[in-house]
């Protein structure tokens, strides 16, 4: 069935904004500028401030939700019908997980390449599958267990590619290893977030944009307040600012003032996460969850290709193998092999029933989404 122009627009919007989200964050990390008080030029390494910006982007999804609600008042839409009453504090535990996982991933992005960052986030499948068995009482199919095993193999290959790649002064081998491990550790927290959302939040039939926006509000307020104590907490080698503290927001603003392009990169990150969440939810509704997963995989290819073209990282053939194995693991876990098997067995196009269901127990992928 041919796609409409609107569906093509949504697919393109999701692919473009999803790619911009990671690339703009990495672009900001690559800038070098003076900080406050005439300090020496240093890299823009402010992961917690960037995470605050990401939550601001998520918070803006509330505006999109209320616009849809106003539209539904004039033109009834089942997707924004009045929903069950719920306590907004239900979103607090997932928001805390989102805040922690996002912050860790932004720290890791300072240490490793954008493509490895995107590929290693595929580890979320492993922990989500295991946690759904342990805490949601799910029974995984054989194909899902095979998908988890394939994902583990793909992570090993991508990790080997990072170990064998050439490393410059910006990304030393020890930093790359630490960054890769932090990304995988963050996926454990992201998986806990997904399980919490599935168990306590989605049973209330909350609109996805409202869920994203409410978690963004909690994350933005809490992390903004935490920037104050972070200004005084020593962080040693993990610090990227001259004062050696966990985060120095004042240094970040001074660097932005001396290099305005950093502000452009941060704005790209904030706006892209809002449009990416909206486009992802719309793609799942208008097309299918499978289409959303395929577009998310294409996003990894776009990020990888542009990172190579811009000279941000060196090519290693093992990355191709790792990406393909991760792609196979994701496809197996999410059942993309079933339509093909059905087509071969029956000799006719498979039914699309159930394709609009959420993947990985969630309607979105936390931080720059998805996996």
Beta strands, then each sheet from edge to edge (+ up, - down):
strand 1: 32-33
strand 2: 42-43
sheet 1: 1+ 2-
end
